[in-house]
Amino acid sequence: MLMSACLFAAAQKQPGVLANTVQPDDKAKQTSAPDDGEKRFEANCGRCHNAPESLSPREARAVVRHMRVRARLTAEDERLILQYLAP
Amino acid sequence: MPIISGGVGFFDNKEGGANSIQPVVAPVVLIPLGDRWLIESRSNFTEVYNRQDGTTGAYQGQFFGTLEYLQVDYNVNSALTVTAGRFLTPFGIFNERLTPIWINRFQDGPYTGTIGTAGGYADGLMARGGWDSGNGYSINYTAYASTLSTVNKLESERSAGGRFGVFFPKTRLEIGTSYNQSLQGARGNSEGLDVSWDPYSAPLDVKGEWAHAPGGQGYWIEAAYRLSQYRGSNSAIGRLEPLIRMEQFHRSQPIAGDFLPGVSERRPDFGVNYYLPHEVRLHASYGRQFNDQRDSNIWEFGVVYRFLFPLWPGRD
């Protein structure tokens, strides 16, 4: 599970690469259009770091609240990124 | 749920033949309260081992413990968060965004990374936030005022300033400008410009800053390219990330205690990071430092582990 979470996290860091990769998780990404939360994550958080490998919903709430302050996210960004990290 | 996150690192630095070994622990503690409040802190605990006579002799260690921020945040509305306490001085992009050891791609900071930051930390009040214009760009801002503090581990200078940025999400291009005024001593001003570009079409990250202070001015620009276009980001090659950074600082006048190099310097760095599974990153780099007194080679090697745990057990 950790490995698949890592693949997932690494894929977020290279959003532009998704169409050219052969990793199983990346292939799955090619077939589904990114949602708003993923877009917001890529546009904001992914510019500096990968997503944590695994987050419970309660951990995700603390992390995204922290990043709202750090990265000056809007309330809408916070809501969508939280939905994306801990659906 | 309160959590503890952060990084653990082990670094080796060899500058002009003098070796230095640094184990580092940098914990971040997050305590959310209700829907709007957050208490957060980050500390840095470093033991620096140097040889007794610079390049020879036994290693001797010196401990450094720093409280980098301990702040209370209140989300007033979607575009405004008010912060009180000790925080990272908001000037440019390096001090606030890139100083964590698990984020900074090179081990050390650029020459100009301290310009406008009054030592890196401020004790006081800050307002920050951002909003989407609805026209393809968003605005972000930070404004702060800091008081003079001589309390041990909580030192800060009386200063005020902030940063204003414009971000274009479709191209992931951000441009910002910063201003800082010292309100004690010589009362000098600092100004800065920063840029960050992460195109969607390639795993490329470009960041740079120019900054001017009473003691001098300089710039740094850094580019990193993850080789994930070769068999995916989790292939042996795809985990590699070559890096390059160029920086220059021009000293205009000597000012004691301004955290800047004493003489004009320039330095190119070339490095590579390797991203292992489970949040572990390996780093190696070579740099050459040029100045009027003595040129030197700088070799750096390191490993960083990023962690995140709940502070106490809880149900989701």
Interface residues (C-beta under 8 A of the other chain):
Chain A: L2 M3 C6 L7 A10 A11 K13 Q14 P15 G16 V17 N20 T21 V22 Q23 D26 K39 E42 A43 G46 R47 C48 H49 N50 P52 E53 L55 S56 P57 R58 E59 R61 A62 V63 R65 H66 R68 V69 R70 R72 L73 T74 A75 E76
Chain B: M1 P2 I3 S5 V28 L30 I31 P32 L38 E40 D73 N75 N77 S78 A79 T81 T83 E96 R97 L98 W102 I103 R128 G129 G130 W131 D132 S138 N140 Y141 T142 F167 P169 R172 E174 S196 D198 P199 Y200 S201 A202 P203 D205 R226 S228 Q229 R231 G232 S233 N234 S235 G238 Y275 P277 H278 E279 R306 L308 P310 G314 D316
